[in-house]
Each structure stands twice: as C-alpha cells, then as structure tokens.
C-alpha cells in the first residue's frame, strides 16, 4: 500500500465556514475528492460508503468529539486502518502526543493556512506511506 495515491478524504468538521475554506483548499488547490460531514454521527453513517483514503477530523465538536468519532469509525471494518489526522487549536506537544495515542497519524493546527493545507496533507500521507 506504500504506492497508494491519496484521492478521497472524509472530512469531519462542524463549523460551516471552516468546511468551506478547507473544501476549497483541498478540492480546488489539492485536487482531492472530499466528503464533508458536519458531525461525528454523519461520518459514522456515511464513512464506509465513501471509502476514504484519509480521515480528517476536527477535535472539538458538539455531541461527539473527534476522538470519539475516530473510535467509532475504527469499529467499521473497512475503516480500521484508514489513516486519520486531527485538526485542532490545541497543539501543545502533550496534546499532539495524546491524539497520536488515540490513533491519529498527525495533527494539523487550527487556524490552518488554506494555501498550504493540501501540501501538508500530502506530506502527512507520504510520511505515513513511506514515500
């Protein structure tokens, strides 16, 4: 799987404004196909059908936060090993370490730069896939 191309991203974010910016950054700039979910429950309902290559999750969301959403997505057989990246304003080293312990391959700080978001996602993908 090391030569797999990243094309489909399941993006879970409750803030509509951030959704729009990230969607433009990742689709228009990065060329990725995004399925945007506004809640953890929506991601759990639609995630497997979309079959993402990567899961991009906001940490702080109402009802079900990012870590809980990831835990639930990991119960879906087709998503058990799908790489996940958290997006959060909490990026102290201890926070980042905790998110990685929860199963994230990396963490992207919010607010993010829309012009470099796609590049950052590609870097994380390449590091995770060894190339």
C-alpha positions, 0 to 999 in steps of 0.5 A: 500500500506504500504506492497508494495515491491519496484521492478521497478524504472524509472530512469531519468538521462542524463549523460551516465556514471552516468546511468551506475554506478547507473544501476549497483548499483541498478540492480546488488547490489539492485536487482531492475528492472530499466528503464533508460531514458536519458531525461525528454521527454523519461520518459514522453513517456515511464513512464506509460508503465513501471509502476514504483514503484519509480521515480528517477530523476536527477535535472539538465538536458538539455531541461527539468529539473527534476522538470519539468519532475516530473510535467509532469509525475504527469499529467499521471494518473497512475503516480500521486502518484508514489513516486519520489526522486531527485538526485542532487549536490545541497543539501543545506537544502533550496534546499532539502526543495524546491524539497520536495515542488515540490513533491519529497519524498527525495533527494539523493546527487550527487556524490552518493556512488554506494555501498550504493545507493540501501540501501538508496533507500530502506530506502527512500521507507520504510520511505515513506511506513511506514515500 
